[in-house]
Amino acid sequence: MELLFVSIDVTPSVLARLLTLLTSAEADRVFRFHCDEDRRRSIIGRAALRYVLSRHLGVEPQALRFDLGENGKPFLQQSDIHFNVSHSGEIVAIALAPNQVGVDIEAAHHIPEMPAIAGRFFSENEMQRVRTAIDPTDQFFRIWTMKEAVLKAAGQGLGLPLDCFTVPASAPAPRPVMPVGEPPIISGWFVVHLELPAGYYGAVAMHGYDWRVVTRWLPARNLTAGR
């Protein structure tokens, strides 16, 4: 699995060039955001995805045509490359893999309703880990990003109950996601917790255990090299 990170801290001229990689429909959606940071994250995330996929497939970024799966997850009919995108704070993450993949990153922030969220969405095992953790916020975000990565990999979004599976306490390498209840709703997924810059949490998920994550940072200005 290849995992690329891009910073959204770019100059206006670079952002303008990245916007040219998007289709008109994508650009229209971008400008519906009222917040400047949301627009930048959306532009850079979409442009970076088009850039890295175009390099794998040997086509121009604008030539890529995305279709949507049953639950709204985008895919490319002309390729067997699976991908997923996440962005938070100043970072965009893009995962490329040979199988269905999910990635989630979160910039840590104060969540006053954290116990209520854990009680509603976490399994009993996960709730207990948050309650007994030395740093409950750290534990919460580790669990949350792993669960979100699994949901995104499965392509079921909120249609899959978050408490129907338990993510591992530690996952420096692929570790199994354990189903909760009978019959199991979800099985066969493995997850890795990512080491990110201070203040960020992240995870990737994919079927099977025989894989490893290769990460690299991609300067946003490189996305428009030669244009």
C-alpha positions in Angstrom: 0.0 0.0 0.0 1.3 3.5 -0.9 0.3 6.4 1.3 1.1 9.9 0.3 0.8 13.1 2.4 0.5 16.6 1.0 0.5 19.8 3.0 -2.3 22.4 2.2 0.1 25.2 3.1 0.7 26.4 -0.4 1.0 29.8 -2.2 -2.0 31.3 -4.1 -0.1 30.7 -7.4 0.4 27.0 -6.7 -3.3 26.7 -5.6 -4.4 28.3 -8.8 -2.4 25.9 -10.9 -3.7 22.9 -8.9 -7.2 24.1 -9.6 -6.6 23.6 -13.3 -6.2 19.8 -12.7 -9.9 19.6 -11.6 -12.9 19.2 -13.8 -15.4 22.0 -14.0 -17.8 20.0 -11.9 -15.2 19.5 -9.2 -14.3 23.2 -9.3 -17.9 24.1 -8.8 -18.2 21.9 -5.8 -15.0 23.4 -4.3 -16.3 26.9 -4.5 -19.4 26.0 -2.5 -17.2 25.9 0.6 -17.4 29.1 2.5 -14.2 28.5 4.5 -10.9 29.1 2.8 -9.2 26.1 4.5 -12.0 23.8 3.3 -11.5 25.1 -0.2 -7.8 24.5 -0.1 -8.1 21.0 1.4 -10.7 20.1 -1.3 -8.6 21.5 -4.2 -5.3 19.9 -3.0 -7.0 16.6 -2.2 -8.6 16.2 -5.5 -5.7 17.5 -7.5 -3.2 15.3 -5.7 -5.5 12.3 -6.3 -5.7 13.0 -10.0 -1.9 13.6 -10.1 -0.8 10.3 -8.5 -3.4 8.2 -10.3 -2.4 9.8 -13.7 1.3 8.9 -13.0 0.3 5.2 -12.3 -2.0 5.0 -15.3 0.0 7.1 -17.8 -2.8 9.5 -18.6 -3.4 13.2 -18.1 -4.9 14.1 -14.7 -8.0 15.7 -16.3 -8.6 12.6 -18.4 -9.6 10.5 -15.4 -13.3 9.8 -15.0 -14.5 8.7 -11.6 -17.6 6.6 -11.0 -19.5 6.1 -7.7 -20.1 2.8 -6.0 -23.4 1.8 -4.4 -22.6 3.8 -1.3 -21.0 6.8 -3.0 -17.3 5.6 -2.9 -15.5 6.7 -6.0 -13.6 4.3 -8.2 -12.1 4.1 -11.7 -13.6 1.6 -14.1 -10.4 1.7 -16.3 -8.1 0.6 -13.5 -7.8 -2.0 -10.7 -6.1 0.6 -8.4 -8.1 1.2 -5.3 -7.8 4.6 -3.5 -9.1 6.7 -0.7 -8.6 10.3 0.5 -8.7 12.0 3.9 -7.9 15.5 5.0 -7.8 17.3 8.3 -6.0 20.4 9.6 -3.0 21.1 7.3 -2.6 17.6 5.8 -4.2 15.6 2.9 -3.6 11.8 2.9 -4.1 9.6 -0.2 -4.0 5.8 0.0 -3.4 3.6 -3.1 -3.7 -0.2 -2.9 -4.5 -3.3 -4.9 -7.6 -4.0 -2.8 -10.4 -1.9 -1.2 -8.6 0.6 1.1 -9.6 3.2 3.6 -7.6 6.0 5.2 -8.6 8.5 7.9 -6.6 11.3 9.5 -7.7 13.7 12.2 -6.2 16.8 13.7 -6.6 16.5 17.5 -9.0 18.9 19.0 -11.1 19.2 22.2 -14.3 17.2 22.1 -16.5 18.1 25.2 -19.0 15.4 24.3 -16.3 12.7 23.9 -17.7 10.3 26.5 -21.2 10.5 24.9 -19.7 9.8 21.4 -17.7 6.8 22.7 -20.8 5.5 24.4 -22.8 5.7 21.3 -20.3 4.5 18.7 -17.6 2.4 20.4 -17.8 -1.3 21.3 -17.7 -2.1 25.0 -14.0 -3.0 24.8 -13.2 0.3 23.1 -15.2 2.3 25.7 -13.4 0.6 28.5 -10.0 1.5 26.9 -11.0 5.2 26.7 -12.3 5.2 30.4 -9.1 3.6 31.7 -6.5 5.4 29.5 -4.0 7.8 31.0 -4.8 10.1 28.2 -8.4 9.5 27.2 -8.3 12.0 24.3 -5.3 10.2 22.8 -7.0 6.8 23.1 -10.3 8.2 21.6 -8.6 9.5 18.4 -6.6 6.3 18.0 -9.8 4.3 18.1 -11.9 6.8 16.1 -9.4 7.0 13.1 -9.0 3.2 13.0 -12.8 2.7 12.9 -13.3 5.4 10.3 -10.6 3.8 8.1 -12.4 0.5 8.3 -15.8 2.1 7.4 -14.2 3.9 4.4 -12.4 0.7 3.2 -15.7 -1.3 3.4 -17.4 1.5 1.4 -20.5 1.4 3.6 -20.2 4.7 5.4 -22.6 5.2 8.2 -24.6 2.3 7.0 -22.3 0.1 9.0 -22.8 0.3 12.8 -19.5 1.5 14.4 -20.1 -0.7 17.4 -20.3 -3.9 15.4 -16.5 -4.3 15.5 -13.6 -3.6 17.7 -10.3 -2.2 16.5 -7.0 -3.3 18.1 -5.4 -1.5 21.0 -2.1 -1.3 19.1 -1.5 -1.7 15.4 2.0 -0.7 14.2 1.6 -3.4 11.5 -1.7 -4.9 10.1 -3.8 -6.2 13.1 -7.3 -7.8 12.7 -10.5 -6.0 13.3 -12.7 -8.1 15.5 -16.4 -8.5 14.8 -18.9 -8.0 17.7 -22.1 -9.9 17.9 -23.6 -12.7 15.9 -23.8 -13.1 13.0 -20.7 -11.0 12.3 -21.5 -8.0 10.1 -17.8 -7.3 9.2 -14.8 -9.6 8.9 -11.4 -10.0 7.2 -10.3 -6.4 7.7 -6.9 -5.4 9.1 -5.8 -2.0 10.3 -2.6 0.0 10.9 -2.3 3.0 13.1 -0.1 5.7 11.5 2.7 7.7 13.1 2.0 11.3 12.1 3.3 14.7 13.1 2.4 15.8 16.6 -1.3 16.7 16.9 -2.5 14.3 14.2 -3.9 10.8 14.3 -4.4 8.4 11.4 -5.1 4.9 10.3 -5.4 2.8 7.1 -7.4 -0.4 6.6 -7.5 -3.1 4.0 -8.5 -6.8 3.7 -6.0 -9.4 4.6 -2.8 -9.1 6.7 0.0 -9.5 4.1 0.7 -5.9 3.4 2.7 -3.0 4.6 2.4 0.8 4.4 5.0 2.8 2.3 4.6 6.5 3.1 6.0 9.6 1.5 5.4 13.3 1.6 4.7 15.0 -1.7 5.2 18.8 -2.0 2.1 20.4 -3.5 4.2 22.4 -5.9 5.4 19.1 -7.5 1.8 18.3 -8.6 2.0 21.0 -11.2 5.6 20.4 -12.3 6.0 20.9 -16.0 2.7 22.6 -16.4 
